[in-house]
Amino acid sequence: MDVSGEQQTGVMHGVNKFRLAPLEDGGAVIDVKALELHSMDDVATHLDPTYCGDCYGAPAPPKARKPGCCNTCEEVREAYASVSWAFGRGENVEQCQREHYGEHLDEQRHEGCRIEGGLRVNKVIGNFHIAPGRSFSNGNMHLHDLNNYFESPVEGGHTFTHEIHHLRFGPQLPEEVSKNLGVKSMPWTNHHLNPLDETKQATDDPAYNYMYFIKVVSTSYLPLGHQTKGILGSLTESSTDLMPLGFHGRGDDGSVETHQYSVTSHKRSLRGGDDAQEGHKERIHALGGIPGVFFSYVRTLFEIVGHLN
């Protein structure tokens, strides 16, 4: 979401989610296809053509397979989210019992996850976050259904202990450019460009929130003799929309328009309290909020330009 009013909820396109085995079992990747709680293998295709599933008091989703009906568990969940109702495990919901939604949910209780991919965002102040439960909007508020997260049968509950392997804004630098970083002519390191790489945070508190405040600086690497005609040359706006995520900003002449960033971080328990254990008893935390990992970004008004030999 950003200050222009644009929101993207439940982002799936361009993002891959991997189920991970528990750490005590090695944390290996589990079959990705098994991630979906609503497996197409479980969706009944033999239903009577006249069947119209109940939405249990909520309005049917506008994109339901059959207009005015909730024929799948996912459509019932979407209907509940549209009126800001908590959903839970889907007990007594015919569609969810048929698709074994609760059983799939319990199978994944002890697992972790890894998220890979890319998002397209506007060049304005905004944020993206990873938080539990289905997201929905209520008026001008962005909310998450946290019922299943906090009512977990897992001892100690779920937490947002995490590791950021890599986070960048814009295309990856070519090897011939990145290998020169850190020398006298270009006194930067790759960690300076992407300071959140390999960041690790740990907590045993399910009600915990991590926030990263990022200042993004546009950075151009131009070959000597580069003509100022735009990084993308003659490509039109419509044709750039067809480019794969992460490839915007690469020119045919070897020029690269990307970004580097600086970051400060903050973490707090949603239960309130202070940071006395960390030596900052004067720092009082607000009560409430959404557990998760939040990235708030702002783009600066200046640009760094480097000319390459």
N, C-alpha and C positions, 0 to 999 in steps of 0.2 A: 504494500500500500504506500501511497505517496501523497504529497501536498496537492497534486493536481486532482485528487479525488479518485484515482484509479486504484482498484483492488483486484488482486488475483488470489482466490482462495482454493485450497486443495490442489495446488499445482501438481500436475503429473507429466505434461508434455515437456520433454527435454530433461527430465529428472528420472534417474534410476534409483530404486530403493532395494537394498540387499538385506535379507534376513541374516543375522549372525548368531552362531551358537553361543551359549553362555561362556563367559571368560574362563570358568573352571573347566570347561570342555574344550578350550583352545580358541574360541572365538572365530572359527572358520566360517566361510560363507555357505549358507544353505541355499538350496534351489530358489532362484529368484521368482519363478512362476508361482511358487507356493506362497508368495507374499500376500496375494489378494485374499481378503476375507470372504469375498463374494466370487468364488471360482465359477467360471462359466460351466464347468463340469457339473456343478451342483444346481445350476439354474434349470428348472423343469421346462423342457421344451415340448412335453407331451400334454400340456394343459389344454383343456377344452378351449377352442377358439373364442367362445363367448365368455370365458372367464374374465372377471374384473376384480382384482384384488383390493381389499379394504385398505384405506389409508389411515384408519383408526382416528378419525376426527380431524386430521390435518388435510390441507388442500393438496391434491395430486401435483407432482412436479410438472412444470411446463414442458419438459423434454421426456416425459414418460413414454415408454415403448407403445403403450396403449393409452390414448388421451383420456384423462379423468380417472385413471386406475393406478394402483401401486401393485404391480405384478411380481416384483422382486424385493428382496430385503433391502437392497441399496436404495430403491425408490421410496420405501417406507422411511428409511433414515433421512433421505433428502427431504421428504415431506415434513418430518419432525423438525429438521433444522430450519426450514423456512418459517416456522412459527416459534423458534427458539425453545423447543421442548427437549429435555434430556431424553436420551434413547435407552441407555443401558445395554443389557445383553440380548435384548429382543425377546424376552420371555413372553409367551402367549401371543406372539406375532407369527401368524401362520407361515408367511413367506420366509422368515428367518429360521424357523424351526425346520422347514423343508430344506433349506440350504445349509443347515448346521453352522449357522453364524456363531453361536455361543461356543461350540466345540472348537472351531477354528481359532477363536479369540483366546481360549484357555491354552491351546497348544503353543501359542506364541508368547505366553506370559513371561517366561524366563529368558527370552532371547533379547539380543541387541539388534541394532540396525546400522547400516552405512548408507549415506546418501551421496550420490554423484550426479553431476549434470550442470546445466547452465540455465540462467533465467535472463530474459530481456526486461530491462527496467528503463524508465524514463530518466532523463538527465536532470532530475530535480531532487529535493530532499525526500527521503522515503525510508522504508525499512522492510526487511524480510525476516521471517522467523520460523523456527522449528518448534512446534508445541503439540501436546497430545490432544486427541479428540477431534471430532469433526468441527470445522470452523464455519461460522455463519455470521451474518450482520443483523443487528437489531437497532434500527434507527441509524445513528451515526457511530454506533459502537461495534467493534469487532470482538466476537466472543468465541469460545471453544467449549464443546461439551466434554466436561472433565469427569463425568460419572464413572466410566470404566477405569480411568487412570487412578483416581483416589480410592475407589472401592475394589482394589485388587486383592486377590487371595494370596498373593506372593508376600512372604514375610519381609517386612521392611519396605515394601512397595517398590515402585519404579522410580528411577532418578534420572537426572540429566547430566550425569558424568559423561564427558565427551572429549574427543580429540579432533582438532581441525587439521587435517592433513594438508590441505591446500585451498587457498581462497584468493582469487584475483579478479580484477575488473578489466575487461578487454582481452585481446588476444595474447597468447603466450609469446614471449620474445623469441626470435629465431636464435638458434644455437650460436651463430657467428657473432650475434650481439651480446647474448648473455655471458659468453665465455670471456668477454672483455670487461665485464662489470667487476669493479674492485681494483682495477689498475688505476694509475695516476690520472690518465685521461678521462676515466669514467669512474670516479670514486664512490660507487654504490655496490652493494651486494644484493643478491637475489632476495635475501631476507629483508633488506631495506625496502624492496619493491613490494613484497607480500609479507608483512610482519606477523600475520596471524598463522603462517605456516607452522605446523607441528606444535600448535598450542594445545595444552592439556589442562582440563579442569576436572575435579572430582568432588563429589558430595554424597552423603548418605541420607540427605533430606529430600523427600519427594516434592515438597513445596519450596522449590528453589528456582531462582531466576538469574540468568546470566545475560548481560548486555554488553555489546561491543559498539563503541561510537567511532565511526570511521570518517575520515576526511580524505576525499578522493581528489587526486591531482592529475589532470590530463597531461600525458607525456608523449611526445612524438620523437621518433628516431628516423632521421631523413638522410639518405645518401647524398654525397657531395654532388652538386649540380641538379638537385631536385627542383622541379618546376612546381610553383605554387598553384596547383589546379584542383586541390582537394585530394585527400588520401584515396578515395575510391574512384578517382578519374571520371569516366563518363557513365558510371553505373547510375541508374535511376533509383528513386526512392522505393518504387515497387519491386525492382529487381533485388535490392538489398534485403528486402523482407524474406526472400527465398534463400538467402545465404544461411549455412549452418551456424548454430550458436557458437560463439567464440571466434568466428572468422571475420567479423566486422573490423575494419581498421587496417587490413593488410592491403598494401598496394602492389601492383605488378612490378614496380621499379625497385622493390625491396624496402620501401618505407613502411613503417609500422606506427599506428596511432593507438596507444593503449593508455593505461593509467597505473599510477602507483598510489599508495595511501599510507596514512599514519592512523594509529588507533589507540584509544584508551578503553579500559574495560571496567565494569562494575558488576558485582554480584551481591545478592541479598536473599534472605529467607522471606517467604511470603507471610510468615507468621509474625513479622515485625521484629522488634528487639534492636540490639546494637552490635557493634564490632569489637566488644571488649576483649574477646578471645584473641583478636588480631592486634590488640594494642590501640584501638581507636574507639574507646567507649563513648566519645563525643559524637560518633556517627550513628544517628538513629535511622532505622529503616522504616519505610512505610508499610502498612499492613494491607495484604491482599495483592491481587494481580494474577497473572497466568504463568505457570511454570514453563520453562523452556529456554531456548537460546535465541536471542534477538540481535539482529545486526541493523543498526541505524546509520545511514550514510548521508553525507552531504558533499556536493561537488563544489570545489573551490573555483574562483573566477579567473585564476591565472593558469598558464600552461607552461610546461618545461619542454624545450625543443633541443634535441641533441643531433649534431651532424656527424655522420659516420664516414670514416675513410674506406 
